[in-house]
Amino acid sequence: MAGSTLPGTLCIRADAHASIGIGHVMRCLALAQAWQDAGGKAVFFCRPLPPALSRRLHDEGFDCHEIQHEAGTPGDILETTSACLQHSAAWLCVDGYQFSPHYRSQLKAAGAKLLVLDDLADSDLSQADAILNQNSYAVAQMYAAHAPNAHLLLGARYVLLRREFLRWRDALRLVPAYAKEVLITLGGSDPTNVTQTVMTLLGGLRSSRLHLKIILGSANPHAEPLLARLPMLREVHDADILVNPPNLPELVSLADVAITAAGSSAWELA
């Protein structure tokens, strides 16, 4: 898309909160940035977002229409359809497991072309004009029955990486014989508080003193109790907890090893 001028507006329907994390919105942010860089306009339609994430979208220059009704309900359909018409949407991107085939069909009636971000190929996707599955296992055979007429964007060549990570893709660093710099990042919300489990396990690892950077995402509800445990961990290792740090790519680049969730963070680390 580089160097072209895109017609109309890309509208994006995705949500982020403590129970589902922020990955859907963050990978859609990468798509919105690319659309913006190519001369287009992008608008987000979301249920109420964590304040830090809402500020991030605003700072990036994207409007965000707050959806009042529960995700996937008839009220959501009416709100999203109306907003698409208001913004003269050329494309509507839908990303989330809570959106059913009926929901997508109703949105398609608004007239915009429909892009579905998918991971599982486990439901009817015949409404989609295009399907983007960035996972390395994605192949066309997965969609032969579910979306026989959709344009398929499959595999790692379509990975959605935000600008701040793309800037680091050619960076090189020496890998030491023994890892000391450890990055812990368990997603934007970590609803089951795996971070605490990892901190406890590392607290019992006393063979060498490690340098730990523990990242908490903008929707993580456990910051206060995790910070309370930090002094105990510091008896064994040099450790810091960073909440929604603005320099995450730099922190990634300094790490010898990472303990991470198995979502989009894996692509960012790679």
Buried (B, 14 or more C-beta within 10 A) or exposed (E): EEEEEBEBBBBBBBBBBBEBBBBBBBBBBBBBBBBBEBEBBBBBBBBEBBEBBBEBBEEBEBBBBEBEBEBBEEEBBEBBBEBBEEBEBBBBBBBBBBBEBEBBBBBBEBEBBBBBBBBEBEBBBBBBBBBBBBBEEBBEEBBEEBBEEBEBBBBEEBBBBBBBBEEEEEEEEEEEEEBBBBBBBBBBBBBEBBBBEBBEEBBEEEEEEBBBBBBBBBBBBBBEEBEEBBEEBEEBBEBBBBBBBEEBBEBBBEBBEBBBBEBBBEBBBE
